[in-house]
Amino acid sequence: MALIRMEDVRVAYTTGSRTRTVLAGLSLAIEAGEFVCLLGETGCGKSTMLRLILGAEQPVSGTVEVAGERVRGLCPKRGYVPQRYGLFPDRTALANVAFGPEMYELSVAERLLPKFRGRRREIRRQALELLAELGLDSHDANKYPHQLSGGMQQRVAIAQALIMNPAVLLMDEAFSALDPSTRASMQALIRRVWRERGATILFITHNTQEAVMMGTRAIVLAREGDESGSKIALDMELPGATDPEWHARDARETREMAEHIAGFYGGAKASSFTLRPALAAS
Amino acid sequence: MATGFLNVTARPARLPIWGLSWTIFAIGIAIYLYSSEKRHRENPDDKVMPSLTQLAKGAADAALKPAEEDDDVAYANAGWLTRLHTSMLWKDTAASTRRFLISIALMFPAVLLGLHMGLFPYIGALFLRFVLFFDKIIALSLLPILFIAFGIDELSKIMLMVIGVAPTIILDTVNLSRSVPREQLVKALTLGAGAFDVAYLVVLKQILPRVINSIRLNLKPLMLFLFAGEMIASTDGLAYRIALARRHLAMDVIVPYVLWVALLLFLADWFLRVLNRKLHPWFEEA
């Protein structure tokens, strides 16, 4: 059974007398363990789709399910890493990562009373271990977000989501504000997290090359107009699904595949690659 | 290209900055002393611009002697500390400070209301229009109503201060609450936080340094309303004494009192600034 299932989903926004359909009749299924890269032009509904899965938004019609349960609101089963503003500026990196377990696992009394200090210390220890796993030492862990570089901040944001052991990690242009070298190291990091933890990741990006290199599947949304909304123009399995390091060996094919994906930004075209069915069937 | 004073890219050294920052003070004091000396040459009994000696005597009397209305108390053999503690200045400062601190404390519910209005749309819808309306009412025009409703005791003066400043603080807190990026609220909720966790542990903690800065900016309006209340209906307080001294044309009391009030306000602002820095080391703007 698919981990994420969207069935005939429609999302529309009304401003005054004008209704703008963002998604119309969108159906999609994502299996557990997939690394799905979601691409498309600005305003095509990528972030809307992510918010639907996250539970931050509800569709006008259709259903969104995660792990067999209908999504009705936000919950810790779905981790979220936004492009920026994801960290709480008044907390250190360590406190940011520990925030989730402290909120989810501890009662108000356990958060405040000295006799539960041991439990809180245990959560902080887990947070510190996770930060170390993602490349931040204890010195960095005690810094505030504004004292960390952009890459370090995103590592903390990823740790903040991962510590909750989410069923799916939703990343909304999480690396787009980073410089190229930091971006490359973050790509490697998230690939490692995906491989080692067997995570399911939905990753929104504008960078087709990044999608080709990181994902196991690429989905391109293309806008067809204010009334018909966006549709899936391309749903394609990437070589990374069977051979994680393929792009390191074959730079030419990586580039060509990225160009091929970019060709779908304006709308549906025929594809020379192996396309997955648009998942009405799944 | 402009140079010197009109050079927008100038980077003056520490000493010129220090010197320039005191220049206006020095000029002001010099003009006062010259004018005072000139007036005293023409009229040795001039009370409008007291000399430095008269000002010093007025300040010493205010700080070490009891108020006129307390003359019957025996102070003659008391030590200077006792005299300071029972002096006119101390009595007035204590009365005004008490009212001022109560008003500051009453800003806390105003901040909480603003937080909830900014964060919870239904609470915002319930209160926002009313607060916006109330914000436009000139607080001083409510003074007669306050005196009729609450009498001329402490409550009316404190209510005047609260009514005068609370709407601004509420609206400022609403805007600050709404300025917290939505991503953070969503993130907190995906991490298991409840609505009140988000309100108090995410939003309030983040906006608190800016709220304190907002209160700092409102210290002067707060003092203004305190003075209005005290000047009209009070039997003690700094503004009461200034109003009383005005009747006697006692500038040797008024000027030290005005400077004392400015110093108190400066200290209150400095205290809040230091407190902000200590409580919120992460806040760069503090």
Interface residues (C-beta under 8 A of the other chain):
Chain A: L54 A56 G73 L74 C75 P76 R78 G79 Y80 P82 R84 Y85 G86 L87 F88 P89 D90 R91 F99 G100 P101 M103 Y104 E105 Y144 H146 Q160 A161 M164
Chain B: P181 E183 Q184 V186 K187 A188 L189 T190 L191 G192 A193 G194 D197 L201 V202 K205 Q206 H280 P281 W282 F283 E284
